[in-house]
Amino acid sequence: MPAPFSEDERNRITELLLESGRELFAVHGLRKTSLEDLVRPTGIAKTSFYAFFDSKEALYLELLIRQAPEVTQAFRETLSAAADARSGIEAMIREGIRTATTDPLYRRLLAHPDELVAVSRKVGPEEMARSQPYVLAPMLEFIEQAQRGGALVDTDPMVVVGVIQAVAYTVVHSDEIGPQYPAILDLLIRSVAIGLTSEDIR
């Protein structure tokens, strides 16, 4: 029976696995990334992977959780500078798009939402819930406050989040949209923000 890993070894290998996973998942995705690929930089055997993570999906989730506080802080800073509900909605959409276009893992998830579904099925709802407060919290706080003040459409706050996410999906199709994409995206963002805060649908 092999000797257990020391604490220093565990920390070092864990970080190597996270680094390996971040690169591989972003490029190849969850399904096409093998355990062999993940452990290669660490020097451990494939079977030893399970001494660190229960599954590839658990590693994927840990990456999302580790990145989440940074994403949350960016959203909080963006929303704190918003003058009103309309500018706040615009800011949320633009910040979400910025994250999706600059972070390889989030861009991968935007283009392949089935991977997040696979992660959720494997790790279970309780584990998935660990990541939700980070990213959703600042968005929901802003939305609910705007709704209480009567400045935003009166509907389930998660529906508003869904609308914001739907706009962000245009990033995946920017090449198909063509050279007018920046102007189209800008008008779409402004139109959605106006629609969600219009008195006609409050």
C-alpha positions as CSV (number, residue, x, y, z in Angstrom):
1,M,0.0,0.0,0.0
2,P,1.5,3.4,-1.0
3,A,2.4,5.8,1.7
4,P,-0.1,8.6,2.2
5,F,0.7,12.0,0.8
6,S,2.1,14.6,3.2
7,E,0.2,17.8,3.7
8,D,2.8,19.7,1.6
9,E,2.5,17.1,-1.2
10,R,-1.3,17.3,-1.1
11,N,-1.3,21.1,-1.4
12,R,1.2,21.0,-4.2
13,I,-0.6,18.3,-6.2
14,T,-4.0,19.9,-5.6
15,E,-2.8,23.1,-7.1
16,L,-1.2,21.3,-10.0
17,L,-4.5,19.5,-10.7
18,L,-6.4,22.7,-10.5
19,E,-4.0,24.4,-12.9
20,S,-4.1,21.4,-15.3
21,G,-7.9,21.3,-15.1
22,R,-8.3,25.0,-15.8
23,E,-6.3,24.7,-19.0
24,L,-7.7,21.4,-20.2
25,F,-11.4,22.0,-19.4
26,A,-11.2,25.5,-21.1
27,V,-9.7,24.0,-24.3
28,H,-11.1,20.5,-24.6
29,G,-14.1,20.5,-22.3
30,L,-15.1,18.1,-19.5
31,R,-15.8,15.0,-21.6
32,K,-12.7,15.0,-23.7
33,T,-10.4,15.7,-20.8
34,S,-9.2,12.4,-19.3
35,L,-7.8,11.6,-15.9
36,E,-4.5,10.8,-17.6
37,D,-4.5,14.3,-19.0
38,L,-5.2,15.8,-15.7
39,V,-2.6,13.9,-13.6
40,R,0.2,14.1,-16.2
41,P,1.8,17.3,-14.8
42,T,1.6,16.1,-11.3
43,G,3.5,12.8,-11.6
44,I,0.8,10.8,-9.7
45,A,-1.0,7.7,-11.0
46,K,-4.6,8.0,-12.4
47,T,-5.9,6.1,-9.4
48,S,-4.3,8.6,-7.1
49,F,-6.5,11.4,-8.5
50,Y,-9.3,10.2,-6.3
51,A,-7.2,11.0,-3.2
52,F,-7.7,14.6,-4.1
53,F,-11.1,14.9,-5.9
54,D,-14.1,12.6,-6.1
55,S,-14.4,13.1,-9.9
56,K,-13.5,15.3,-12.8
57,E,-16.7,17.1,-12.2
58,A,-15.7,17.8,-8.6
59,L,-12.5,19.4,-9.9
60,Y,-14.4,21.4,-12.4
61,L,-16.7,22.7,-9.6
62,E,-13.8,23.6,-7.4
63,L,-12.3,25.7,-10.2
64,L,-15.6,27.6,-10.5
65,I,-15.8,28.1,-6.7
66,R,-12.3,29.4,-6.6
67,Q,-12.9,31.9,-9.3
68,A,-16.3,33.0,-8.0
69,P,-15.2,35.5,-5.4
70,E,-13.3,37.5,-8.0
71,V,-16.3,37.5,-10.3
72,T,-18.5,38.5,-7.4
73,Q,-16.3,41.4,-6.5
74,A,-16.3,42.7,-10.0
75,F,-20.1,42.6,-10.1
76,R,-20.4,44.4,-6.7
77,E,-18.0,47.2,-7.8
78,T,-19.9,47.6,-11.1
79,L,-23.3,47.7,-9.5
80,S,-22.2,50.1,-6.7
81,A,-21.4,52.6,-9.4
82,A,-24.8,52.4,-11.1
83,A,-26.8,55.5,-10.9
84,D,-30.2,53.8,-11.3
85,A,-31.9,50.5,-12.2
86,R,-31.5,50.9,-15.9
87,S,-27.8,51.6,-15.8
88,G,-27.4,48.8,-13.3
89,I,-29.0,46.3,-15.6
90,E,-26.8,47.5,-18.4
91,A,-23.8,47.2,-16.2
92,M,-24.7,43.6,-15.1
93,I,-25.0,42.5,-18.7
94,R,-21.7,44.1,-19.8
95,E,-19.9,42.7,-16.8
96,G,-21.2,39.3,-17.5
97,I,-20.1,39.5,-21.1
98,R,-16.7,40.8,-20.0
99,T,-16.3,37.8,-17.8
100,A,-17.4,35.4,-20.5
101,T,-15.0,36.9,-23.1
102,T,-11.9,37.2,-20.8
103,D,-12.1,34.1,-18.7
104,P,-11.6,30.9,-20.8
105,L,-13.5,28.6,-18.4
106,Y,-16.6,30.8,-18.2
107,R,-16.5,31.2,-22.0
108,R,-16.4,27.5,-22.3
109,L,-19.4,27.1,-20.1
110,L,-21.3,29.8,-22.0
111,A,-20.7,27.9,-25.3
112,H,-21.3,24.5,-23.7
113,P,-23.9,24.7,-21.0
114,D,-24.3,21.0,-21.1
115,E,-21.0,20.7,-19.2
116,L,-22.4,22.5,-16.2
117,V,-25.4,20.2,-16.3
118,A,-23.0,17.2,-16.3
119,V,-21.2,18.7,-13.3
120,S,-24.4,19.3,-11.5
121,R,-25.7,15.7,-12.1
122,K,-22.4,14.2,-10.9
123,V,-21.7,16.3,-7.7
124,G,-25.4,16.8,-6.7
125,P,-27.4,19.9,-5.9
126,E,-25.9,20.5,-2.4
127,E,-22.4,20.7,-3.8
128,M,-23.5,22.9,-6.7
129,A,-25.2,25.3,-4.3
130,R,-21.7,26.1,-2.9
131,S,-21.0,28.2,-6.0
132,Q,-24.3,30.0,-6.4
133,P,-24.1,32.6,-3.6
134,Y,-21.0,34.1,-5.0
135,V,-22.1,35.0,-8.5
136,L,-25.8,35.3,-8.0
137,A,-25.8,37.2,-4.7
138,P,-24.8,40.7,-6.0
139,M,-27.1,40.4,-9.0
140,L,-30.1,39.3,-6.9
141,E,-29.5,42.0,-4.3
142,F,-29.5,44.7,-6.9
143,I,-32.6,43.3,-8.7
144,E,-34.6,42.8,-5.5
145,Q,-33.8,46.3,-4.3
146,A,-34.8,47.8,-7.6
147,Q,-38.0,45.8,-7.6
148,R,-38.8,47.0,-4.0
149,G,-38.4,50.6,-5.2
150,G,-40.7,50.0,-8.2
151,A,-37.9,50.6,-10.7
152,L,-37.8,47.2,-12.2
153,V,-40.2,44.7,-13.7
154,D,-42.1,42.8,-11.0
155,T,-41.3,39.2,-11.7
156,D,-39.2,36.4,-10.2
157,P,-35.7,37.8,-9.8
158,M,-34.3,34.7,-11.3
159,V,-36.2,35.4,-14.5
160,V,-34.4,38.8,-14.7
161,V,-31.1,37.0,-14.2
162,G,-32.1,34.6,-17.0
163,V,-32.8,37.5,-19.4
164,I,-29.4,38.9,-18.6
165,Q,-27.8,35.6,-19.2
166,A,-29.7,35.2,-22.5
167,V,-28.1,38.4,-23.8
168,A,-24.7,37.2,-22.8
169,Y,-25.2,34.1,-25.0
170,T,-24.8,36.3,-28.0
171,V,-21.1,36.2,-27.3
172,V,-21.0,32.6,-28.5
173,H,-22.5,33.6,-31.9
174,S,-20.5,36.8,-32.5
175,D,-18.8,35.4,-35.5
176,E,-22.1,34.3,-37.1
177,I,-23.6,37.7,-36.5
178,G,-20.8,39.4,-38.4
179,P,-19.0,42.7,-38.4
180,Q,-22.0,44.6,-37.1
181,Y,-21.9,42.5,-33.9
182,P,-20.6,45.3,-31.5
183,A,-23.3,47.7,-32.6
184,I,-26.0,45.0,-32.5
185,L,-24.9,43.9,-29.0
186,D,-24.8,47.5,-27.7
187,L,-28.3,48.2,-29.0
188,L,-29.5,44.8,-27.6
189,I,-28.1,45.6,-24.1
190,R,-29.7,49.1,-24.0
191,S,-33.0,47.7,-25.3
192,V,-33.2,45.0,-22.7
193,A,-32.3,47.5,-19.9
194,I,-35.0,49.9,-21.1
195,G,-37.5,47.1,-21.4
196,L,-36.9,45.7,-17.9
197,T,-37.2,49.2,-16.3
198,S,-40.1,50.5,-18.5
199,E,-43.1,51.7,-16.6
200,D,-45.2,49.8,-19.1
201,I,-44.1,46.4,-17.7
202,R,-43.6,47.2,-14.1
